[in-house]
Amino acid sequence: MFKAMAMAGATAVALGLPPAALAKVPAAEAGRLGKELTPVGAEPGANKDGSIPAWVPARQRGALKGEFPNDAAIDAEKPLFTITKANMGQYADKLTQGHQKLLKTYDSYKMNVYPSHRMATFPDAILKATAENAVNCEMVGTDTPDNCRLGFPFPIPKSGAEPIWNHKMKWRGEAQTRFNNQMIVQPNGQFQLTKIIEDVSFGYASIKNPVPVTKNSGEFLKYLSKTVEPPRMAGTFILVHEKAGTGAEGRAAWLYSPGLKRIRRAPTVCCDNPYEGTDGHQFYDQVDMFNGVLERYNWKLLGKKEMYIPYNSNKIAGPKVKYKDIAKAKHVNPELPRYELHRVWVVEAELKPGTSHTFKKRRFYIDEDSWNIVAVDDYDKRDELYQFQEGHLIFAYNILAATTVPEIIYHFTSGRYFVTAAFNEDKPNDSSVSFNADYFSASSVQKMTTK
């Protein structure tokens, strides 16, 4: 079936035809949601040997503000076993290429594997809307979801682009203010810290006032960041209106530089252009593991696989850990991450002929229960593993959502790595905030800079 779909798409491109929409899921297949499948499309049962347990949805608890990720029972557990360079052969079929390369390259690297827990769930309104999307939402090409509202757009994916859009449009609360602390870590463990404060409003995944995404209108997220440290970057603002579509119909972005003292449109907030202040260690489309347009790649859904991935990572994300505890020579402190066995969707993206990107191929690993991208193998033009992205998944009981904090990008050619989305020494995400309609406007940002 995939081969036929791929051939049809290639024919349309060759003839210059507009991309066709992938068919909606039939009502009978959508009826599996909440029965044979969880409400968001995962397999509810355990695997054969029970090493992946059955899904048991969490109950909401905690305040919208001031909650670091935590689960007393999970956090008290000890590792079941440890994967090292010496024994990695026993587990290779369940390891990403990035994890295998880290194990092969560094004798000091290891993966502590813990019991698996599956509690990720979402508010009832998100679950209900997800079921409706299954029979209403369509994918036009790779960048235009159509007729989608509030929930995960593609709970029963049929193409490689669809799981990526589930990740991009996932529920994360109505709005958030969050600290995004970043570290460029040298091979000897020394690091440079950048502190950023981010405000985000989730228009599409808003229960109070959902903004539907169609082929004619698709603004689903608004984002504003302010760099606080280091002094040479302090006062830099990045404003983004995230939209479905490409080109003029897609993302709109603005940049305020203290040196220029004005805000200006920033078309370079895209793809493999380096994110401001990262010294080239993170591309714009690596933020949140992946974001932005998909149009430069052909996307292939490879299927589902059992993998050891970062999961229930409360320790490495929590307030007891300092940034110096995370940043160690060559790789993060291996005593802090928690790995569990879970089922993931595997999606492969191949660079299209005639387009450009630093990565020729990318392989994404997406948690079946939360639709979060938790790992990415990034390959260069020589088909060699160039970078590896690792997102440490946590579940936020206070809003019933999952996200990855921190996120790591390993640069294999330089021996450096980049840590982002850490808030250990500051405050956890504040989901009690709300923003006026004009807060995320260029004129509003310009006014902020004069205060």
N, C-alpha and C positions, 0 to 999 in steps of 0.2 A: 504493500500500500504506500509506504513512504517513497519507494522508487517512482511510482506513478505520479505522486504529488510533486516530487522534485523535477521530473521531466516536464510536467505541465508548466511549472513555474519557469523553468529554463526557456521553454518555447515562448512564453509570454514576453520574457525579457528580450529574447532575440528578435521578436516581431515588434517590439516597442509598445506592447499593449500594457494597460494598467494592471497592477497585480490583482489577482482574483482573491476574494475572501474565502477562507477555509470554512467548510460547512459547520453549522452548529451541531452540537451533540444531540442525537435523537432523544426524545422524551423518555423512552425506555431505558436508555443508557444513563441519562441524568438521574433517573429514579434510583440508581444504585447509591447515590450520595446519602449518607446517614444510615445506610443499611450495610451493603457489601463493602462500601467505602465510608470513611469518615466524612463529615459534612464538607471538608475541603479537599477530598479526593485521595487521602492516604489509605493504606491497607490497615484496618483496625486491629487485626489479629497479630499474635506473636509469630516469629519465624519458627522453623521446625524444631530447633533445639532450645528455644526459649531465651536465647542470648539477646534477642530483641523482644521486649515484652509487648503485650497488648496495650493499645492506647487507652489511657484513663484520663479524661479531660480534667483540667485544674478548676478549682473554684477561685473566684476573685477575692482578693484580700489586699489590704494596705492602702495608704493614702496616695493621692495622685502626685504628691510632691515629697521629696526627701527619702525615697525608697531605693536603696542599693539592692541589686539582685541578691536574693537569699532564699534558701530552703534548708532548714535545720537538719532534716533527716539526710538529704542528699549531701550536704556539706560536711557531714560527719563520716562519710564513707571512706574506706581505704581502697587503694588500687587492687584490681583483680590480678593484674600482671603488667609487665613493662615490656614494650617493644624496643629493641636496641639494634645496633648494627650487627651484632652477633646472631640474633634470632629472627631478623626481619624476614627471612625467606619463608618462615612459617605463615606469615601474615600478608605477604606481598599482594595477593589477589584482592585484599581489602584495604589497600593503601593507595592514596593518590600518588602520582608521579612526583609531586613536590615533596611529600613526606618521605618517599623512598630516597630522593636525592639528598635530603637533609640527613637522613640516617647513614647513607653511604659516605657523605662528605665529612661529617663531624663525629668523631668518637664520643664527644660529650653530649650529643643529642639523643634524646629518648622520648618515648610516648607512654605515659602512664594511663592505662586503660581501666575504667571504672564500670560498675554496673550501669546498664542503660535504663533511662526513664523517659517515658513519652507522655507528657502532660499538656503539650502546646494546644491551645484552643483559642477561640475568639468570641467576642460578644455575639449574642443571638442574632442581632440585626445583620452582622457580617455573614454569619452562617446562612441565614435565610436568603440574603442577596446573592451569595455564591451559588446557591441552587438555581436561582432565577437566571444568573449569568450563563450557566451551563447550556441553557436552551435559547438564550437571546444574544449572547456576545459572540462576535466574529472577529477574526484576525485578517486584516487586509494587508498583504505584504508582510513586512516585519515590524513596521513602526506605527501602524494605525489600528488599534482596537476599536471596534464599532459596536454601539448599542450596549455598553457595559455600565453597570451602576453599583457602586459601593463595595461589593464583595470581591473575592478573588475572581478575575475574569475567566480563567480557564482551568477549572478544577480537574477536568479530565483532558489533559493536553494531547494534541494530535500533531504538533509541529514543534521544532526546536525553539522558536521565538516565544511560544506561549508560556513555558515555565519562567522565562526571563521576565515577562510582563507580570506574572504573578508575584515575583520578587519585587518589582518596581512599584506595584500598586497595592502592596500589602497594608493591612491595618496597623497603625502605630500610635493610635490615639488621635484626638482632634487636632492638637497642636502641641509643640514642645519648645522649651528652651533647654539647651544642652551644652555642656562643655565638651570640646573636641581637642584634647591634648595630643600633640604629635611629637615623635622623637625620630631623628635620623641617628641610627646607632652604628658606630664605626666597628670594624673588626675586633678592636680591643675592648669594646663595651662602653666606651665613652659616647655620650649623646648630647645632642642639641635639642632643646625643648621649645616647641611653639605652642602657644595657648590661643585657642579660638573659642568664641561663644557663638552659638548658632540658634537662630529662631526659625521654626518651620511650621507651616500651616498645611494640613493634609486635606485638600479640597475634595478629591475623589473619595478617599476612604474616610469621610466624615459622616458619622451617624446623624449628627444634628442637622447638617445642611449639605448633603452629598451633591457633588458636581458630576453628572454623567459624562462619560467619555464616548464621543462618537467620531465618525470620520470627518465631521465638519467643526467639531469643537472638542478640545481635549486637554485643557489646562488642569493638571491633577495635583500639583504641589507648588508651594511658594517657599523660597528659602532665602535667608539673609545671614551672612557670617561677618563677624568683626574680629580681626586679629588683635590680641591684647599684648602678646610678647612673641619674639624679642623686640627691642626698641626699633630696630631698623624696619620692621614690618608692621609695627603697631599703628592702628588707625586705618588699615586696609579693609575695605568692605567688598563683599561679593554678593550680588543680588541675582537670583535665578527664578524665572517663571518656567516650571517644567511642564512641557506639553507633549502630547502624542503628535506624531508626524515628524517630518524632516524639513530642512531648509528654513525658509521664512515662516512656515507653518509650525515648526517645532520649537525647541528651546529658545527662550529669550533671556539674555544675561547682560549684566552691567558690572563694571568694576570701578571702585573709587580708590585712587592712589593718593596718599598724603602729599606726595611730591607734586602731583598735578593739581591737587585741590579741587577736583571736579569729578563727577561721575560720568562715565561714558559707556556706550554699548561695547560689549566684549564678545565678538563672534568666536574667539579662540577658546571660550569655555566649553570645550568639546574634545572628545576622542582622546588622542595620545598627546595633546598639549599638556605640559606639566602644570599641575595645580600650583597656584601662587604660594610661595614660601616653602615649598617642599624640596627645592634644589633638584628637581627632576626625579625625585624618588616616588612620586605618585602622579599618574595621569588623571585627568578629569574623569574619564570613564571608569576609573578604578575606585572612585568614591562610593561608599556603601557597597563594596565588592564589585558592582557594576551599575552604571546608570548612563543615561543619554541614548543616542540613536544606535540602532542595530544595523543600519542600512549597508555598512561596509562589509558585512559578513554574510555567508550562507550558513544557516542554522540547522543543525540536525539533531533530532531527539534520539539518543542511543538506547534509552530504556532506563530501567531501575536496577540498582545494585546495592549490596550490603557493604558498608564502608566504615572505617574508624574515622570519626570526625570530631572536632571540638564541640562539646555539648554540655549544657548546664554548667557553664564556666564562671560560676559565682566567685570563685577564689581569685582568679586573675583579674576580674572586674571589680572586686570589692575594695572597701576603704582601708583594710588592714595591710594592703600591698602598696608599696611606694613605687614610683617610676624607676628608681634605681634598683629595685628588686626585680623588675621585669627585664630591664635592659642589661643583658650579659653579653660577653664576647661571642660573636658568631651567630647566636640565636637567642631567643628569649629564654629566660630561666626555665628549664624543663620540669621543675618541681611545681610550677604554677598551673599550666594547662590541664584540663580534664578531657579525656577522649572516651567516647562511647561508640558502640556499634549501632548504626542506624541504617535505614534504607534511604537512598538518595536517588533522585533523578539525575542522569548524566546527559549533558547537552554539549555538543561540540560546534564551535564556530570556526569556519575557514574563510580567510580573507578572499573577497571577490577579485577576479582579474580586473585590472584597471583602477583599483582603489589602493589606498595606502594606509598603513598602520604599522607601528613598531612590532606588533604581534601578528605573526602569520596565522597562528592557530591558537585557540583558547578552549580549554575543556572545563566546564562548570559542573560543580557538584551541589545539588540543591536538596535540602532537607524535605522529605515528603510530608512531614506534619506541619511545617510552618512556611514553606516555600521561600525560605531564606537561602541565598547562596552562601555556602560555608567554606568553599575552597575553589581556587581557580589555578589550573596549570597554564602558564603563558609561554608560548614557543616563538622563537625568532625566525628569521628568513632561512636559516640553515636547518630548521626543524629540530633545534636543540632547546631544551627547557631553559628559558631565560630568566623568568621570575615565577614566584609562587605566592599566591595570596591565600591567607588563612583567616577566617572570621570566627571568633569564639562566641558561640551562641549562648544567649541567656534568655530566660523566660521572665517577663515582667508580669507578676501576678496582679499588680495594681491596675493595669489596663487590659489584661489578657492579650498580650502580644509578645512576639519574639523578635530579637534583633541580635546583631553581632558587635560585641565590645570586649576587648579591643580588636582591631583588625591589623594584620601583619602583612607586609610585602617583603619577601626575601629577594635580594638582587644577587644572583649567583656569580655574575662576572666580577663584581667588586668586593663581595664579602660583606657588604653593608646590608642592613635591613631597616625598614620603616614601620613605625608603630603609629597608628591613628585611632581616633574614636575612644581614647582613654579618659576616664574622669575620676580615677581613684583618689587623687589628692584634692579634688574640688567637690562639686555637688553632683548627685545623680540627676538623670533627666527629670525635668519639671513638666508634667503633663497637665498641670492645673491652669496653664496660661491660655489666654485668648488674644487675638490681634484684630484691630480694626481693618476694614477693607483696604484702606489706603496705606497701611503700614509697609507693605511690600511694593512700594513704588519708588522710582528713581528720585523723584522730588523729595520724598520723605527721607530717603537716605542722605541726600545732599543737606537737608536741614539738620540731621543727626550730627554731621561732621562739623557743624558750626557751633554746637553747644559746648 
